[in-house]
Amino acid sequence: MADFIITSIQSWDIEIGSTIKNTAFEISKQHRVLYVNPPMDIATRVRIATGKGPLTTISRRQIEVIQGKSPIRYIKENLWVLDSPFTIHSVGQLPTWLFNSLNRKNGKKIGNWIMLQAENLGFKDYVHLIDTDLFRSLHLKEYIHPKISIYYRRDYIIGVDYWRKYGPACEQALVRQADIVMTNSSYFTEELKPLNPNIYTTNTGVNLSLYDGNILHDIPADLKDIPSPRIGYTGAIIERRLDADLLYAVAQKLPQYNFVFVGPEDDFFAQHPLHTLKNTYFTGHREVAELPAYIQHFDVCLNPQKVNPITEGNYPLKIDEYLAIGKPVVATSTHTMREVFAEYTHLATDVDSYLYAIQKALGETEDAELKNARIAFAQTHSWAHSVEKIYKAIDIYKTTSNK
């Protein structure tokens, strides 16, 4: 049985749903998995110590481990999460020569730590799955010596300011050195294929036991006083992904509808005039296990993305979650939405088409045949189906490379 080591840009302790966590859970059904959390960097530690940065769930755990708490957590059979009892250099905005030097030192430090803990767990001949971890994982192949190295791009993070300086070059290097490249959309696959032809599209999955359209949920307490029709969104509410001005215009033009946003907001959205409208409601963060109840009691579900390099090729996991509950969906027309979901959703591009799509979707709320079709389609996107594509890519690589 192969072992997997996962290094990710995301901490295991992230407070919203996570593709890589669901992937790790699914892999652990058949293989042992060591999920390596990103170590705390020095700049973050200083900001927290001086009161200039927040002490989050993630940073609290990192500090506890640095101060002596056990660095390894047993999550379930075959699945462990590893934290680091040290800080690493902050490298993102350094001069090139210093970035190269310190980032390699970070990689060696992390790599030696992974090797020690992997040996303690008896891991050997492991597959290293790199989840869009551009800086910290850049040099790990030479330090942890995986049997197979997989680079997985599931987000266009090089479009974010912090990653723009060194991210593109690091990602290109990771793609070139990987034995296998996986992406979660054909858009990303076509972009990266010239760098490594051994590339596959996996899409993403949905937790079908959690998002089950046949389970009846009580209406959440904070929805009871919000009358239908409820037009809802679940997930992170952040400026670079969602079109706040479009939402404001749509909500203004549909005062008889109530718009509900479930999830944590960034500062931009927290201060946006959307909060001044009488028909918009923000619940704040909710646990993942609570989300199906909200979705079930929405009349229509939204994904009002901006169209930019970050969103155009991204695979929006929430669409599968909405459809698995059987809800009508209105979303911005991006490459992935058109290629994967067009038959089961209403796609829009501007205020007028959103207005039309929402009203059309509302007319489908009682259509049992359409509901069942949406659920059946979402069920083809299970995590088992997604991870099986990773296994098939590994089998092909082993066959062709005699490994």
NUVO-71701 format. One record per residue (C-alpha): residue in one letter; x, y, z. Coordinates in steps of 0.5 Angstrom, whole numbers. Each point is the difference from the previous one (the first is absolute). Layout:
BEGIN
- resn xx yy zz
- A X Y Z
...
end
This chain:
BEGIN
- resn xx yy zz
- M 0 0 0
- A 3 7 -2
- D 1 5 5
- F -2 8 -2
- I 4 6 3
- I -4 6 -2
- T 3 7 1
- S -6 6 -1
- I 0 7 -1
- Q -6 -1 5
- S 0 -2 7
- W -4 -6 3
- D -3 5 5
- I -3 5 -6
- E -8 2 2
- I -3 -1 -6
- G -1 -6 -5
- S 7 -3 -3
- T 1 -4 -6
- I 7 -2 2
- K -3 -3 7
- N -6 -4 -4
- T 5 -3 -4
- A 5 -2 6
- F -6 -3 3
- E -2 -4 -6
- I 7 -2 -1
- S 1 -2 7
- K -6 -5 -1
- Q 5 -5 -4
- H 7 3 2
- R 4 3 5
- V 0 8 0
- L 4 5 3
- Y -2 7 -1
- V 5 5 2
- N -3 7 2
- P 4 6 -2
- P 5 3 5
- M -1 7 3
- D 5 5 -3
- I 4 5 4
- A -4 6 -2
- T -7 -3 2
- R 3 -2 7
- V 3 7 1
- R -7 3 -2
- I -3 -4 5
- A 5 1 6
- T -1 8 -2
- G -7 0 0
- K 0 2 -7
- G -3 -7 -3
- P -6 -4 2
- L 1 -6 4
- T -4 -5 -4
- T -2 -7 1
- I 6 -2 -5
- S 5 4 3
- R -2 -2 7
- R 1 -7 -1
- Q 7 2 -4
- I 2 4 7
- E -2 -6 4
- V 4 -5 -4
- I 6 5 0
- Q -1 0 8
- G 0 -7 1
- K -6 -3 -2
- S 0 -7 -4
- P 1 2 -7
- I -4 -6 -3
- R -7 -2 1
- Y -4 -6 -2
- I -6 2 -4
- K -3 -7 -2
- E 3 -7 -2
- N 5 1 -5
- L 0 8 1
- W 5 5 4
- V 1 7 0
- L 7 3 1
- D 2 7 3
- S 7 3 0
- P 3 2 7
- F 4 5 -4
- T -1 6 -4
- I 2 2 -7
- H 3 6 -3
- S -5 4 -4
- V 2 1 -7
- G -5 2 -4
- Q 2 7 -2
- L 8 0 1
- P 5 1 -5
- T 1 -6 -5
- W 6 -2 3
- L -2 0 7
- F -7 -3 -2
- N 4 -6 -3
- S 5 -1 6
- L -5 0 5
- N -6 -4 -3
- R 5 -5 -1
- K 2 0 7
- N -7 0 2
- G -1 -6 -5
- K 5 -4 3
- K -2 1 7
- I -7 -2 -2
- G 2 -6 -4
- N 5 -2 6
- W -6 0 5
- I -5 -4 -5
- M 6 -5 -1
- L 0 -1 8
- Q -7 0 1
- A -1 -5 -6
- E 5 -5 2
- N -3 0 7
- L -7 -2 -3
- G 3 -5 -4
- F -1 4 -7
- K 4 -3 -6
- D 0 1 -7
- Y -5 5 0
- V -4 4 -4
- H 1 8 1
- L -6 4 -2
- I 1 8 0
- D -6 4 0
- T 2 6 -3
- D 5 1 5
- L 5 5 -4
- F 5 2 4
- R 1 -5 6
- S -1 -6 -4
- L 5 2 -6
- H 6 -4 2
- L -3 -5 4
- K 1 -5 -5
- E 7 0 1
- Y -1 -1 8
- I -5 -5 1
- H 1 -4 -6
- P -7 -2 -2
- K -1 -7 -4
- I -5 5 -5
- S -1 7 1
- I -6 3 -2
- Y -2 8 -1
- Y -7 2 1
- R -3 6 -3
- R -7 2 3
- D 1 7 0
- Y 3 6 -4
- I 3 3 6
- I 6 3 -4
- G -6 5 -2
- V 0 2 8
- D 5 6 1
- Y 4 -3 5
- W 2 -6 -5
- R 1 4 -6
- K 8 2 1
- Y 2 -7 1
- G -6 -5 -1
- P 0 -1 -8
- A 8 -2 0
- C -1 -4 6
- E -7 -4 -3
- Q 4 -1 -6
- A 6 -3 3
- L -5 -5 4
- V -4 -2 -6
- R 6 -1 -4
- Q 3 -4 6
- A -6 -4 2
- D -1 -7 -3
- I -7 1 0
- V -4 6 -1
- M -8 1 2
- T -5 5 -1
- N -7 1 2
- S -2 3 -6
- S 2 0 -8
- Y 1 7 0
- F 6 -1 5
- T 2 -6 -4
- E 1 3 -7
- E 4 6 3
- L 5 -5 4
- K 0 -6 -5
- P 6 4 -4
- L 4 -1 6
- N -1 -7 2
- P -4 -5 -5
- N -2 -5 6
- I -6 4 2
- Y -7 -2 2
- T -6 4 1
- T -3 -3 7
- N -6 6 1
- T -2 -1 7
- G -5 -3 4
- V -6 1 5
- N -1 -4 7
- L -6 -3 -2
- S -2 -3 7
- L 0 7 3
- Y -3 4 -6
- D -6 -5 -1
- G -6 2 -3
- N -4 -5 3
- I 1 2 7
- L -5 5 3
- H 3 6 4
- D -3 4 5
- I 0 7 -2
- P 6 4 3
- A -2 5 6
- D 3 6 -4
- L -4 -2 -6
- K -7 0 3
- D -1 7 0
- I 2 1 -7
- P -6 -1 -5
- S 0 -4 -6
- P 3 1 -6
- R 7 -1 3
- I 5 1 -5
- G 7 -3 4
- Y 7 -1 -1
- T 5 -4 5
- G 7 1 0
- A 6 5 1
- I -3 7 -2
- I 6 3 -2
- E 2 6 -5
- R 4 -4 -5
- R -5 -5 -2
- L -7 3 1
- D -3 6 -3
- A -3 4 5
- D -2 6 -4
- L -4 -5 -5
- L -3 -3 7
- Y -2 7 2
- A -3 2 -7
- V -4 -7 0
- A -3 1 7
- Q -2 7 -1
- K -4 -2 -6
- L -3 -6 3
- P -2 3 7
- Q -6 -6 1
- Y 6 -5 0
- N 4 -1 6
- F 8 -1 -1
- V 3 -4 5
- F 8 -1 1
- V 3 -6 4
- G 7 1 2
- P 6 4 2
- E 1 7 -3
- D 6 4 -2
- D 1 7 2
- F -3 2 -7
- F -6 -3 1
- A -1 1 7
- Q 0 8 -2
- H -4 -1 -7
- P -7 4 0
- L -3 -7 -1
- H -1 0 7
- T -4 6 0
- L -5 -3 -4
- K -7 -3 3
- N 0 -6 -4
- T 7 -3 1
- Y 3 -4 6
- F 6 -2 3
- T 1 -6 5
- G 7 0 0
- H 4 -7 1
- R -3 -6 1
- E 3 -7 0
- V 0 -4 -6
- A -5 -5 3
- E -5 5 1
- L 0 2 -7
- P -5 -5 -3
- A -5 3 4
- Y 1 7 -3
- I 0 -3 -7
- Q -6 -4 1
- H -4 6 2
- F 2 5 -5
- D -4 0 -6
- V 5 2 -5
- C 8 -1 1
- L 5 5 -3
- N 7 0 -2
- P 1 7 -2
- Q 7 0 -2
- K 4 6 -3
- V 4 -3 -6
- N 7 1 0
- P 6 -5 0
- I -1 -2 7
- T -7 -3 -2
- E -1 -1 -7
- G 3 -7 0
- N -1 -1 8
- Y -5 -6 1
- P -5 2 5
- L -1 -5 5
- K -6 3 3
- I -4 -1 -7
- D 0 -8 1
- E -2 2 7
- Y -6 4 -2
- L -2 -5 -5
- A 1 -6 5
- I -6 3 4
- G -4 1 -6
- K 0 7 -1
- P -1 5 -6
- V 7 3 -1
- V 1 7 -3
- A 8 1 -1
- T 5 5 -4
- S 2 -3 -7
- T 7 -2 1
- H 4 -6 -4
- T -2 -5 5
- M -7 2 1
- R -1 -1 -8
- E 4 -6 -1
- V -3 -4 6
- F -6 3 3
- A -4 4 -5
- E -5 -6 -1
- Y -2 0 7
- T 1 8 2
- H -2 7 -3
- L 6 4 -2
- A 0 7 0
- T 5 6 -2
- D -3 6 3
- V -5 3 4
- D -6 -1 -5
- S 2 -7 -2
- Y 0 -1 8
- L -7 3 1
- Y -3 -4 -6
- A 4 -7 3
- I -2 1 7
- Q -7 1 -2
- K 0 -6 -5
- A 3 -4 6
- L -5 1 5
- G -5 -3 -5
- E 3 -6 1
- T 0 -1 7
- E -6 -5 0
- D 3 -4 -6
- A 1 -7 3
- E 3 -2 -7
- L 5 5 0
- K 2 -1 7
- N 1 -7 -1
- A 4 1 -6
- R 5 5 4
- I 1 -5 5
- A 1 -5 -4
- F 5 4 -4
- A 4 2 7
- Q 0 -7 2
- T 5 -1 -6
- H 5 5 3
- S 1 -4 6
- W 7 0 4
- A 1 -7 -2
- H -1 1 -7
- S 5 6 0
- V 6 -4 4
- E -1 -6 -4
- K 3 5 -6
- I 6 1 4
- Y 1 -7 1
- K -1 -2 -7
- A 5 6 -2
- I 5 -4 5
- D -1 -6 -3
- I 1 2 -7
- Y 7 3 2
- K 2 -6 4
- T -2 -4 -7
- T 4 5 -4
- S 6 1 4
- N 1 -7 3
- K -1 3 7
end
